[in-house]
Amino acid sequence: MTNIFLAISNHADLLGGGEHSFIELLSHLPPPWKPLAVVPARGHVATRIEAEQIALSVICLPSLRPWNIFAIIKGVRSYAQLCKREKARFIYANGSRAAFYGGVAGRMMNVPVIWHCRMTERDNYLDPTITRLSHIIIANSKATALRFKKELSRKVKVIHNGVNLEWLREKGIKKPDLVQEDWKVILMVSRISRWKRHDLALAAFEHIASSDPNAHLVCVGAQDPRESQWWASLQRKSHSSPFSSRIHWIGAADDIRPWYRAASILLLPSMNEPFGRVLVESMAVGVPVVAMRSGGVPEIVRHGKDGLLVTHANASELGSACLRLLGDAALREMLGQSSRERSEMFGLENHIRKMVEVFEEASG
């Protein structure tokens, strides 16, 4: 018997690790689970889902504002009708707005709703409603689970995101042509958003570059269209740096693996990171990390074993940690080997097994 369920994506574009994890889960589920993916608009998420030959529908998720009331009602009805037509066993919502629409539709159809929450910040207006509508809440880290009150602990299950380790470790992947043999690459992989703290990385690199003439900062990731002024500010800082020739803005990369092959260190300066998918990706190929000791990061990286964690959002501390690794090849090798072993805990197979257990619970 095939178990069909609706899988609703909050976003149409690949904004971060949450969308990648959503697609990888749907594309690797074993029988009898059969997702019908629903996206709010056509974009990169739809393209990736169709490439995996997963059934796809497009239903708008209007902003939850009073003036959108008629569009909201229409959207909820569309989800309810789809749920009824496909005889869905449950609704799996990847994100808050998706959980609201899926939650209301689920109540109308008497179908269980799973909310996959991947952000640590509370929404004081929306959270109370979604938590009541959801039968099960999946948090991608213990740090994210703290978003919810203790009385909701029976609903909340912590399941770390899964990463396709085999794909990352595929042999024959070469370094990018840009990277020279003598470069010591400090790699940052993230969307260019304010909270990712590229400004802190640039400030730390001033300290690093003045001490190590072979150090290069490589930033891979797309610009956030909602923060164009932030991008412009970062570009001004880069161009005015005395080490501007060693700061490289790569943009979005269709395949991130060549950049991990070139890296000596992965740098993640963002505070309160809900999970940190790039940490696992880097660790999977033996690249040690320097990151902030906050959010879900300490659940992945063990300080002094898989990388170095910095307590304060301080450029000098981040720079010193990077210099310590760049100057000690034996330490990098030791941390890299431990990182590879540690990453196995966050493999896709383990993630899917735990998610299937939740699906089985929800479908009765």
Contacts in CASP RR format, 6 or more apart in sequence:
PFRMAT RR
TARGET T0000
AUTHOR 0000-0000-0000
METHOD contacts of the structure
MODEL  1
MTNIFLAISNHADLLGGGEHSFIELLSHLPPPWKPLAVVPARGHVATRIE
AEQIALSVICLPSLRPWNIFAIIKGVRSYAQLCKREKARFIYANGSRAAF
YGGVAGRMMNVPVIWHCRMTERDNYLDPTITRLSHIIIANSKATALRFKK
ELSRKVKVIHNGVNLEWLREKGIKKPDLVQEDWKVILMVSRISRWKRHDL
ALAAFEHIASSDPNAHLVCVGAQDPRESQWWASLQRKSHSSPFSSRIHWI
GAADDIRPWYRAASILLLPSMNEPFGRVLVESMAVGVPVVAMRSGGVPEI
VRHGKDGLLVTHANASELGSACLRLLGDAALREMLGQSSRERSEMFGLEN
HIRKMVEVFEEASG
1 32 0 8 1.000
2 31 0 8 1.000
2 32 0 8 1.000
2 34 0 8 1.000
3 32 0 8 1.000
3 33 0 8 1.000
3 34 0 8 1.000
3 89 0 8 1.000
3 359 0 8 1.000
3 363 0 8 1.000
4 34 0 8 1.000
4 35 0 8 1.000
4 36 0 8 1.000
4 86 0 8 1.000
4 87 0 8 1.000
4 88 0 8 1.000
4 89 0 8 1.000
5 33 0 8 1.000
5 34 0 8 1.000
5 35 0 8 1.000
5 36 0 8 1.000
5 88 0 8 1.000
5 89 0 8 1.000
5 90 0 8 1.000
5 91 0 8 1.000
5 92 0 8 1.000
5 359 0 8 1.000
5 363 0 8 1.000
6 35 0 8 1.000
6 36 0 8 1.000
6 38 0 8 1.000
6 79 0 8 1.000
6 82 0 8 1.000
6 83 0 8 1.000
6 86 0 8 1.000
6 88 0 8 1.000
6 90 0 8 1.000
6 91 0 8 1.000
6 92 0 8 1.000
6 102 0 8 1.000
7 22 0 8 1.000
7 26 0 8 1.000
7 35 0 8 1.000
7 36 0 8 1.000
7 37 0 8 1.000
7 38 0 8 1.000
7 92 0 8 1.000
7 94 0 8 1.000
8 37 0 8 1.000
8 38 0 8 1.000
8 61 0 8 1.000
8 79 0 8 1.000
8 91 0 8 1.000
8 92 0 8 1.000
8 93 0 8 1.000
8 94 0 8 1.000
8 98 0 8 1.000
8 99 0 8 1.000
8 101 0 8 1.000
8 102 0 8 1.000
9 19 0 8 1.000
9 22 0 8 1.000
9 37 0 8 1.000
9 38 0 8 1.000
9 39 0 8 1.000
9 40 0 8 1.000
9 45 0 8 1.000
9 94 0 8 1.000
9 98 0 8 1.000
10 40 0 8 1.000
10 61 0 8 1.000
10 93 0 8 1.000
10 94 0 8 1.000
10 95 0 8 1.000
10 96 0 8 1.000
10 97 0 8 1.000
10 98 0 8 1.000
11 19 0 8 1.000
11 40 0 8 1.000
11 45 0 8 1.000
12 39 0 8 1.000
12 40 0 8 1.000
12 41 0 8 1.000
12 42 0 8 1.000
12 43 0 8 1.000
12 44 0 8 1.000
12 45 0 8 1.000
12 46 0 8 1.000
13 19 0 8 1.000
13 43 0 8 1.000
13 44 0 8 1.000
13 45 0 8 1.000
14 20 0 8 1.000
14 44 0 8 1.000
14 45 0 8 1.000
14 48 0 8 1.000
15 191 0 8 1.000
16 191 0 8 1.000
16 277 0 8 1.000
17 118 0 8 1.000
17 161 0 8 1.000
17 275 0 8 1.000
17 276 0 8 1.000
17 277 0 8 1.000
18 94 0 8 1.000
18 118 0 8 1.000
18 140 0 8 1.000
18 161 0 8 1.000
18 277 0 8 1.000
19 44 0 8 1.000
19 45 0 8 1.000
19 94 0 8 1.000
20 277 0 8 1.000
21 118 0 8 1.000
21 140 0 8 1.000
21 161 0 8 1.000
21 162 0 8 1.000
21 163 0 8 1.000
21 277 0 8 1.000
21 351 0 8 1.000
22 45 0 8 1.000
22 94 0 8 1.000
22 116 0 8 1.000
23 45 0 8 1.000
23 48 0 8 1.000
23 49 0 8 1.000
23 52 0 8 1.000
24 162 0 8 1.000
24 163 0 8 1.000
24 164 0 8 1.000
24 348 0 8 1.000
25 162 0 8 1.000
25 351 0 8 1.000
25 352 0 8 1.000
25 355 0 8 1.000
26 35 0 8 1.000
26 37 0 8 1.000
26 49 0 8 1.000
26 52 0 8 1.000
26 54 0 8 1.000
27 49 0 8 1.000
27 52 0 8 1.000
27 54 0 8 1.000
28 164 0 8 1.000
28 348 0 8 1.000
28 352 0 8 1.000
29 35 0 8 1.000
29 352 0 8 1.000
29 355 0 8 1.000
29 356 0 8 1.000
30 352 0 8 1.000
30 356 0 8 1.000
33 356 0 8 1.000
33 359 0 8 1.000
34 55 0 8 1.000
35 54 0 8 1.000
35 55 0 8 1.000
35 92 0 8 1.000
36 54 0 8 1.000
36 55 0 8 1.000
36 56 0 8 1.000
36 57 0 8 1.000
36 82 0 8 1.000
36 86 0 8 1.000
36 88 0 8 1.000
37 49 0 8 1.000
37 54 0 8 1.000
37 55 0 8 1.000
37 56 0 8 1.000
37 57 0 8 1.000
38 56 0 8 1.000
38 57 0 8 1.000
38 58 0 8 1.000
38 59 0 8 1.000
38 79 0 8 1.000
38 82 0 8 1.000
39 45 0 8 1.000
39 46 0 8 1.000
39 49 0 8 1.000
39 56 0 8 1.000
39 57 0 8 1.000
39 58 0 8 1.000
39 59 0 8 1.000
40 58 0 8 1.000
40 59 0 8 1.000
40 60 0 8 1.000
40 61 0 8 1.000
41 58 0 8 1.000
41 60 0 8 1.000
42 58 0 8 1.000
46 56 0 8 1.000
46 58 0 8 1.000
49 56 0 8 1.000
50 56 0 8 1.000
57 82 0 8 1.000
59 75 0 8 1.000
59 78 0 8 1.000
59 79 0 8 1.000
59 82 0 8 1.000
60 71 0 8 1.000
60 75 0 8 1.000
61 75 0 8 1.000
61 97 0 8 1.000
61 98 0 8 1.000
61 101 0 8 1.000
62 68 0 8 1.000
62 71 0 8 1.000
62 72 0 8 1.000
62 75 0 8 1.000
63 97 0 8 1.000
64 72 0 8 1.000
64 97 0 8 1.000
64 100 0 8 1.000
64 126 0 8 1.000
75 101 0 8 1.000
76 101 0 8 1.000
76 102 0 8 1.000
76 104 0 8 1.000
76 105 0 8 1.000
76 108 0 8 1.000
79 91 0 8 1.000
79 101 0 8 1.000
79 102 0 8 1.000
79 104 0 8 1.000
79 105 0 8 1.000
79 106 0 8 1.000
80 104 0 8 1.000
80 105 0 8 1.000
80 106 0 8 1.000
80 108 0 8 1.000
80 109 0 8 1.000
82 88 0 8 1.000
83 91 0 8 1.000
83 105 0 8 1.000
83 106 0 8 1.000
83 109 0 8 1.000
83 111 0 8 1.000
84 109 0 8 1.000
88 109 0 8 1.000
88 111 0 8 1.000
89 111 0 8 1.000
89 112 0 8 1.000
89 362 0 8 1.000
89 363 0 8 1.000
90 111 0 8 1.000
90 112 0 8 1.000
90 113 0 8 1.000
90 114 0 8 1.000
90 135 0 8 1.000
90 359 0 8 1.000
90 362 0 8 1.000
90 363 0 8 1.000
91 102 0 8 1.000
91 103 0 8 1.000
91 105 0 8 1.000
91 106 0 8 1.000
91 111 0 8 1.000
91 112 0 8 1.000
91 113 0 8 1.000
91 114 0 8 1.000
92 114 0 8 1.000
92 116 0 8 1.000
92 359 0 8 1.000
93 99 0 8 1.000
93 101 0 8 1.000
93 102 0 8 1.000
93 103 0 8 1.000
93 113 0 8 1.000
93 114 0 8 1.000
93 115 0 8 1.000
93 116 0 8 1.000
93 134 0 8 1.000
94 116 0 8 1.000
94 118 0 8 1.000
95 115 0 8 1.000
95 116 0 8 1.000
95 117 0 8 1.000
95 118 0 8 1.000
95 119 0 8 1.000
96 115 0 8 1.000
96 117 0 8 1.000
96 119 0 8 1.000
96 123 0 8 1.000
96 126 0 8 1.000
96 127 0 8 1.000
96 130 0 8 1.000
97 126 0 8 1.000
99 113 0 8 1.000
99 115 0 8 1.000
99 117 0 8 1.000
99 130 0 8 1.000
99 133 0 8 1.000
99 134 0 8 1.000
100 126 0 8 1.000
100 129 0 8 1.000
100 130 0 8 1.000
100 133 0 8 1.000
102 113 0 8 1.000
102 133 0 8 1.000
103 113 0 8 1.000
103 115 0 8 1.000
103 130 0 8 1.000
103 133 0 8 1.000
103 134 0 8 1.000
104 133 0 8 1.000
105 111 0 8 1.000
106 112 0 8 1.000
106 113 0 8 1.000
106 133 0 8 1.000
107 113 0 8 1.000
107 133 0 8 1.000
112 135 0 8 1.000
112 136 0 8 1.000
112 362 0 8 1.000
112 363 0 8 1.000
112 364 0 8 1.000
113 133 0 8 1.000
113 134 0 8 1.000
113 135 0 8 1.000
113 136 0 8 1.000
114 134 0 8 1.000
114 135 0 8 1.000
114 136 0 8 1.000
114 137 0 8 1.000
114 138 0 8 1.000
114 358 0 8 1.000
114 359 0 8 1.000
114 362 0 8 1.000
115 130 0 8 1.000
115 131 0 8 1.000
115 133 0 8 1.000
115 134 0 8 1.000
115 136 0 8 1.000
115 137 0 8 1.000
115 138 0 8 1.000
116 138 0 8 1.000
116 140 0 8 1.000
117 137 0 8 1.000
117 138 0 8 1.000
117 139 0 8 1.000
117 140 0 8 1.000
117 144 0 8 1.000
117 147 0 8 1.000
118 140 0 8 1.000
118 144 0 8 1.000
118 161 0 8 1.000
118 274 0 8 1.000
118 275 0 8 1.000
119 144 0 8 1.000
119 147 0 8 1.000
119 274 0 8 1.000
120 141 0 8 1.000
120 143 0 8 1.000
120 144 0 8 1.000
120 146 0 8 1.000
120 147 0 8 1.000
120 272 0 8 1.000
120 274 0 8 1.000
120 295 0 8 1.000
121 147 0 8 1.000
121 272 0 8 1.000
122 147 0 8 1.000
127 147 0 8 1.000
127 148 0 8 1.000
131 137 0 8 1.000
131 148 0 8 1.000
131 152 0 8 1.000
131 155 0 8 1.000
134 155 0 8 1.000
135 155 0 8 1.000
135 362 0 8 1.000
136 155 0 8 1.000
136 157 0 8 1.000
136 358 0 8 1.000
136 361 0 8 1.000
136 362 0 8 1.000
137 148 0 8 1.000
137 152 0 8 1.000
137 155 0 8 1.000
137 156 0 8 1.000
137 157 0 8 1.000
138 156 0 8 1.000
138 157 0 8 1.000
138 158 0 8 1.000
138 159 0 8 1.000
138 355 0 8 1.000
138 358 0 8 1.000
139 145 0 8 1.000
139 147 0 8 1.000
139 148 0 8 1.000
139 156 0 8 1.000
139 157 0 8 1.000
139 158 0 8 1.000
139 159 0 8 1.000
140 158 0 8 1.000
140 159 0 8 1.000
140 160 0 8 1.000
140 161 0 8 1.000
140 274 0 8 1.000
140 275 0 8 1.000
141 158 0 8 1.000
141 160 0 8 1.000
141 274 0 8 1.000
141 275 0 8 1.000
141 295 0 8 1.000
141 296 0 8 1.000
141 299 0 8 1.000
142 158 0 8 1.000
142 296 0 8 1.000
142 299 0 8 1.000
143 272 0 8 1.000
143 274 0 8 1.000
143 294 0 8 1.000
143 295 0 8 1.000
143 296 0 8 1.000
143 299 0 8 1.000
144 158 0 8 1.000
144 274 0 8 1.000
144 275 0 8 1.000
144 296 0 8 1.000
145 156 0 8 1.000
145 158 0 8 1.000
148 155 0 8 1.000
148 156 0 8 1.000
157 358 0 8 1.000
159 351 0 8 1.000
159 354 0 8 1.000
159 355 0 8 1.000
159 358 0 8 1.000
160 275 0 8 1.000
160 299 0 8 1.000
160 300 0 8 1.000
160 345 0 8 1.000
160 346 0 8 1.000
160 351 0 8 1.000
161 275 0 8 1.000
161 276 0 8 1.000
161 277 0 8 1.000
161 280 0 8 1.000
161 346 0 8 1.000
161 351 0 8 1.000
162 280 0 8 1.000
162 346 0 8 1.000
162 347 0 8 1.000
162 348 0 8 1.000
162 350 0 8 1.000
162 351 0 8 1.000
162 352 0 8 1.000
163 277 0 8 1.000
163 280 0 8 1.000
163 281 0 8 1.000
163 284 0 8 1.000
163 343 0 8 1.000
163 346 0 8 1.000
163 347 0 8 1.000
163 348 0 8 1.000
163 351 0 8 1.000
164 347 0 8 1.000
164 348 0 8 1.000
165 284 0 8 1.000
165 343 0 8 1.000
165 344 0 8 1.000
165 347 0 8 1.000
165 348 0 8 1.000
167 257 0 8 1.000
168 257 0 8 1.000
168 260 0 8 1.000
168 281 0 8 1.000
168 284 0 8 1.000
168 285 0 8 1.000
169 284 0 8 1.000
169 285 0 8 1.000
170 257 0 8 1.000
173 257 0 8 1.000
173 258 0 8 1.000
173 261 0 8 1.000
174 258 0 8 1.000
174 261 0 8 1.000
175 258 0 8 1.000
175 261 0 8 1.000
175 262 0 8 1.000
176 258 0 8 1.000
176 259 0 8 1.000
176 262 0 8 1.000
178 248 0 8 1.000
178 250 0 8 1.000
179 185 0 8 1.000
179 216 0 8 1.000
179 218 0 8 1.000
179 262 0 8 1.000
182 214 0 8 1.000
183 214 0 8 1.000
183 216 0 8 1.000
183 262 0 8 1.000
184 212 0 8 1.000
184 214 0 8 1.000
184 215 0 8 1.000
184 216 0 8 1.000
184 264 0 8 1.000
184 326 0 8 1.000
185 216 0 8 1.000
185 218 0 8 1.000
185 259 0 8 1.000
185 262 0 8 1.000
185 263 0 8 1.000
185 264 0 8 1.000
185 265 0 8 1.000
186 201 0 8 1.000
186 205 0 8 1.000
186 208 0 8 1.000
186 215 0 8 1.000
186 216 0 8 1.000
186 217 0 8 1.000
186 218 0 8 1.000
186 263 0 8 1.000
186 264 0 8 1.000
186 265 0 8 1.000
186 267 0 8 1.000
186 322 0 8 1.000
186 326 0 8 1.000
187 218 0 8 1.000
187 220 0 8 1.000
187 259 0 8 1.000
187 260 0 8 1.000
187 262 0 8 1.000
187 263 0 8 1.000
187 265 0 8 1.000
187 266 0 8 1.000
187 267 0 8 1.000
187 282 0 8 1.000
187 287 0 8 1.000
188 198 0 8 1.000
188 201 0 8 1.000
188 217 0 8 1.000
188 218 0 8 1.000
188 219 0 8 1.000
188 220 0 8 1.000
188 266 0 8 1.000
188 267 0 8 1.000
188 268 0 8 1.000
188 269 0 8 1.000
189 220 0 8 1.000
189 221 0 8 1.000
189 256 0 8 1.000
189 259 0 8 1.000
189 266 0 8 1.000
189 278 0 8 1.000
189 281 0 8 1.000
189 282 0 8 1.000
190 196 0 8 1.000
190 198 0 8 1.000
190 221 0 8 1.000
190 268 0 8 1.000
190 270 0 8 1.000
190 278 0 8 1.000
191 221 0 8 1.000
191 222 0 8 1.000
191 223 0 8 1.000
191 224 0 8 1.000
192 198 0 8 1.000
192 219 0 8 1.000
192 221 0 8 1.000
192 222 0 8 1.000
192 223 0 8 1.000
192 224 0 8 1.000
192 227 0 8 1.000
192 230 0 8 1.000
192 231 0 8 1.000
192 234 0 8 1.000
193 224 0 8 1.000
193 227 0 8 1.000
193 230 0 8 1.000
194 227 0 8 1.000
194 230 0 8 1.000
195 270 0 8 1.000
195 271 0 8 1.000
196 269 0 8 1.000
196 270 0 8 1.000
197 269 0 8 1.000
197 270 0 8 1.000
197 271 0 8 1.000
197 313 0 8 1.000
198 219 0 8 1.000
198 234 0 8 1.000
198 269 0 8 1.000
199 233 0 8 1.000
199 234 0 8 1.000
199 237 0 8 1.000
200 269 0 8 1.000
200 313 0 8 1.000
200 315 0 8 1.000
200 318 0 8 1.000
201 217 0 8 1.000
201 219 0 8 1.000
201 267 0 8 1.000
201 269 0 8 1.000
201 318 0 8 1.000
202 217 0 8 1.000
202 234 0 8 1.000
202 237 0 8 1.000
202 238 0 8 1.000
202 241 0 8 1.000
202 247 0 8 1.000
203 315 0 8 1.000
204 267 0 8 1.000
204 269 0 8 1.000
204 315 0 8 1.000
204 316 0 8 1.000
204 318 0 8 1.000
204 319 0 8 1.000
204 322 0 8 1.000
205 215 0 8 1.000
205 217 0 8 1.000
205 241 0 8 1.000
205 243 0 8 1.000
205 246 0 8 1.000
205 247 0 8 1.000
205 319 0 8 1.000
206 241 0 8 1.000
206 242 0 8 1.000
206 243 0 8 1.000
206 315 0 8 1.000
207 315 0 8 1.000
207 316 0 8 1.000
207 319 0 8 1.000
207 320 0 8 1.000
207 323 0 8 1.000
208 215 0 8 1.000
208 217 0 8 1.000
208 319 0 8 1.000
208 322 0 8 1.000
208 323 0 8 1.000
208 326 0 8 1.000
209 215 0 8 1.000
209 217 0 8 1.000
209 243 0 8 1.000
209 246 0 8 1.000
210 243 0 8 1.000
211 323 0 8 1.000
212 323 0 8 1.000
212 326 0 8 1.000
212 327 0 8 1.000
215 246 0 8 1.000
215 322 0 8 1.000
215 326 0 8 1.000
216 246 0 8 1.000
216 247 0 8 1.000
216 248 0 8 1.000
217 246 0 8 1.000
217 247 0 8 1.000
217 248 0 8 1.000
217 267 0 8 1.000
218 248 0 8 1.000
218 250 0 8 1.000
218 259 0 8 1.000
218 262 0 8 1.000
218 263 0 8 1.000
219 247 0 8 1.000
219 248 0 8 1.000
219 249 0 8 1.000
219 250 0 8 1.000
219 251 0 8 1.000
220 250 0 8 1.000
220 251 0 8 1.000
220 252 0 8 1.000
220 253 0 8 1.000
220 256 0 8 1.000
220 259 0 8 1.000
221 250 0 8 1.000
221 251 0 8 1.000
221 252 0 8 1.000
221 253 0 8 1.000
222 251 0 8 1.000
222 252 0 8 1.000
223 231 0 8 1.000
223 251 0 8 1.000
224 230 0 8 1.000
224 231 0 8 1.000
235 249 0 8 1.000
238 244 0 8 1.000
238 247 0 8 1.000
238 249 0 8 1.000
241 247 0 8 1.000
250 259 0 8 1.000
253 259 0 8 1.000
256 281 0 8 1.000
257 285 0 8 1.000
260 266 0 8 1.000
260 281 0 8 1.000
260 282 0 8 1.000
260 285 0 8 1.000
260 287 0 8 1.000
261 285 0 8 1.000
263 282 0 8 1.000
263 287 0 8 1.000
264 287 0 8 1.000
264 325 0 8 1.000
264 326 0 8 1.000
264 332 0 8 1.000
265 287 0 8 1.000
265 288 0 8 1.000
265 289 0 8 1.000
265 290 0 8 1.000
265 322 0 8 1.000
265 325 0 8 1.000
265 326 0 8 1.000
265 332 0 8 1.000
266 278 0 8 1.000
266 279 0 8 1.000
266 282 0 8 1.000
266 287 0 8 1.000
266 288 0 8 1.000
266 289 0 8 1.000
266 290 0 8 1.000
266 291 0 8 1.000
267 289 0 8 1.000
267 290 0 8 1.000
267 291 0 8 1.000
267 318 0 8 1.000
267 322 0 8 1.000
268 276 0 8 1.000
268 278 0 8 1.000
268 279 0 8 1.000
268 289 0 8 1.000
268 290 0 8 1.000
268 291 0 8 1.000
268 292 0 8 1.000
268 297 0 8 1.000
269 291 0 8 1.000
269 292 0 8 1.000
269 313 0 8 1.000
269 318 0 8 1.000
270 292 0 8 1.000
271 292 0 8 1.000
271 294 0 8 1.000
271 295 0 8 1.000
271 313 0 8 1.000
272 294 0 8 1.000
272 295 0 8 1.000
273 291 0 8 1.000
273 292 0 8 1.000
273 294 0 8 1.000
273 295 0 8 1.000
273 296 0 8 1.000
273 297 0 8 1.000
274 295 0 8 1.000
274 296 0 8 1.000
275 296 0 8 1.000
275 300 0 8 1.000
276 296 0 8 1.000
276 297 0 8 1.000
276 300 0 8 1.000
279 289 0 8 1.000
279 291 0 8 1.000
279 297 0 8 1.000
279 300 0 8 1.000
279 301 0 8 1.000
280 300 0 8 1.000
280 343 0 8 1.000
280 346 0 8 1.000
280 347 0 8 1.000
282 288 0 8 1.000
282 289 0 8 1.000
282 339 0 8 1.000
283 289 0 8 1.000
283 300 0 8 1.000
283 301 0 8 1.000
283 306 0 8 1.000
283 336 0 8 1.000
283 339 0 8 1.000
283 340 0 8 1.000
283 342 0 8 1.000
283 343 0 8 1.000
284 339 0 8 1.000
284 340 0 8 1.000
284 343 0 8 1.000
285 340 0 8 1.000
286 336 0 8 1.000
286 337 0 8 1.000
286 339 0 8 1.000
286 340 0 8 1.000
287 336 0 8 1.000
287 339 0 8 1.000
288 306 0 8 1.000
288 307 0 8 1.000
288 308 0 8 1.000
288 325 0 8 1.000
288 332 0 8 1.000
288 335 0 8 1.000
288 336 0 8 1.000
288 339 0 8 1.000
289 301 0 8 1.000
289 306 0 8 1.000
289 307 0 8 1.000
289 308 0 8 1.000
289 339 0 8 1.000
290 307 0 8 1.000
290 308 0 8 1.000
290 309 0 8 1.000
290 310 0 8 1.000
290 318 0 8 1.000
290 319 0 8 1.000
290 321 0 8 1.000
290 322 0 8 1.000
290 325 0 8 1.000
291 297 0 8 1.000
291 301 0 8 1.000
291 307 0 8 1.000
291 308 0 8 1.000
291 309 0 8 1.000
291 310 0 8 1.000
292 309 0 8 1.000
292 310 0 8 1.000
292 311 0 8 1.000
292 313 0 8 1.000
293 303 0 8 1.000
293 309 0 8 1.000
293 310 0 8 1.000
293 311 0 8 1.000
297 309 0 8 1.000
298 309 0 8 1.000
300 306 0 8 1.000
300 342 0 8 1.000
300 346 0 8 1.000
301 307 0 8 1.000
301 309 0 8 1.000
301 342 0 8 1.000
302 338 0 8 1.000
302 342 0 8 1.000
303 309 0 8 1.000
304 335 0 8 1.000
305 335 0 8 1.000
305 338 0 8 1.000
305 342 0 8 1.000
306 335 0 8 1.000
306 336 0 8 1.000
306 338 0 8 1.000
306 339 0 8 1.000
306 342 0 8 1.000
307 325 0 8 1.000
307 335 0 8 1.000
307 336 0 8 1.000
307 339 0 8 1.000
308 321 0 8 1.000
308 324 0 8 1.000
308 325 0 8 1.000
308 335 0 8 1.000
310 317 0 8 1.000
310 318 0 8 1.000
310 321 0 8 1.000
311 317 0 8 1.000
324 331 0 8 1.000
325 331 0 8 1.000
325 332 0 8 1.000
325 335 0 8 1.000
326 332 0 8 1.000
END
